[in-house]
Amino acid sequence: MCISSEIYENQVKRRPGCTKIIVLCLYRFSHPHVRSRLEKLMGSNVVSLTDRGYMQRLQERILEDYAQNMCKRIATRQAEEMERVKNLVLIGKIPLEHAPPEMANHPVMLIEMYCNKLISERRAKVY
């Protein structure tokens, strides 16, 4: 897993009689974004490419960082979806009976329940 790489198409080399393409992948550890991410993940911007333990720790931390970011994105999307459903209920596109349970204490829902209670009491008196 590389942190940052640039593949140069003009540096693709072919060996005579070989069908494989060798692509040179150059790592830019001096790039500001890469350097800041290394400092965030490992606490230092010094890279030890030949140290297997260092590279394994780096890989673990990259995967942990990715998992944390993914959880944040999922939580954000769930919150946005809940807001979308609430807005659809308030607009009237979704009936109040099908509103999510999180909206039980919403003022519109409380007023709706109160009004339904009053209506049912008045209907009971009439009959």
C-alpha positions in Angstrom: 0.0 0.0 0.0 1.5 3.2 -1.0 0.7 6.6 0.5 1.2 8.6 -2.6 2.5 7.6 -6.0 2.7 9.0 -9.4 2.7 6.7 -12.4 4.5 8.1 -15.4 3.1 6.7 -18.6 6.1 7.9 -20.6 8.4 5.8 -18.4 6.7 2.5 -19.2 9.4 0.1 -20.3 9.1 -3.2 -22.3 11.7 -5.9 -22.4 12.3 -7.5 -25.8 10.2 -10.6 -26.2 8.2 -9.9 -23.0 4.5 -9.1 -22.9 4.6 -7.7 -19.4 4.6 -3.9 -18.9 6.8 -2.5 -16.2 5.5 0.7 -14.7 7.7 2.8 -12.6 5.9 4.0 -9.4 7.7 6.9 -7.8 6.9 7.7 -4.2 6.9 11.4 -3.1 7.4 11.5 0.7 8.4 15.1 0.5 5.0 16.1 -0.8 3.3 18.3 1.9 0.1 16.2 2.0 2.0 13.0 2.3 4.3 14.5 5.0 1.4 15.8 7.0 -0.4 12.4 6.8 2.7 10.6 7.9 3.1 12.9 10.9 -0.5 12.4 11.8 -0.3 8.6 11.5 3.1 7.8 12.8 4.1 10.9 14.8 7.0 11.7 12.5 7.6 12.4 8.9 10.8 10.2 8.8 10.1 7.2 6.7 12.0 3.9 7.2 11.3 2.0 4.0 13.5 -1.0 4.8 12.1 -1.6 8.3 9.4 -4.2 8.0 7.9 -3.5 11.4 7.6 0.2 10.6 5.9 -0.5 7.3 3.5 -2.9 9.0 2.6 -0.4 11.7 2.1 2.2 9.0 -0.2 -0.1 7.1 -2.2 -0.9 10.2 -2.6 2.8 11.1 -3.6 3.6 7.5 -6.3 1.0 7.7 -7.4 2.1 11.1 -7.6 5.7 9.9 -9.6 4.6 6.8 -12.0 2.7 9.1 -12.5 5.7 11.4 -13.2 8.0 8.4 -15.6 5.5 6.9 -17.5 5.3 10.2 -17.7 9.1 10.3 -19.0 9.2 6.7 -21.6 6.5 7.5 -22.8 8.4 10.6 -23.0 11.7 8.5 -25.0 10.0 5.8 -27.4 8.4 8.4 -28.0 11.8 10.0 -28.6 13.4 6.5 -31.1 10.6 5.6 -33.0 11.1 8.9 -33.2 14.9 8.2 -34.5 14.1 4.7 -37.2 11.8 6.0 -38.2 14.3 8.7 -38.5 17.0 6.0 -40.6 14.7 3.8 -42.9 14.0 6.8 -43.2 17.7 7.6 -44.0 18.6 4.0 -46.6 15.9 3.8 -45.0 13.6 1.3 -44.8 10.8 3.9 -47.9 10.2 6.1 -47.4 10.9 9.8 -48.3 7.3 10.6 -45.1 6.2 8.7 -42.9 8.7 10.5 -39.7 7.3 12.1 -39.9 6.7 15.9 -37.2 9.4 16.4 -39.9 12.0 15.6 -42.2 10.9 18.4 -41.3 14.0 20.5 -41.3 16.4 17.5 -43.8 19.3 18.1 -45.7 18.5 14.9 -46.2 14.9 16.1 -47.3 16.0 19.6 -49.8 18.5 18.1 -51.1 15.8 15.7 -51.6 13.3 18.6 -53.3 15.9 20.7 -55.6 16.9 17.8 -56.4 13.2 17.1 -57.3 12.7 20.8 -59.6 15.7 20.7 -61.3 14.6 17.5 -61.8 11.0 18.9 -63.3 12.4 22.1 -65.8 14.7 20.2 -66.7 11.8 17.9 -67.4 9.6 20.9 -69.7 12.3 22.4 -71.6 12.7 19.1 -72.3 8.9 18.9 
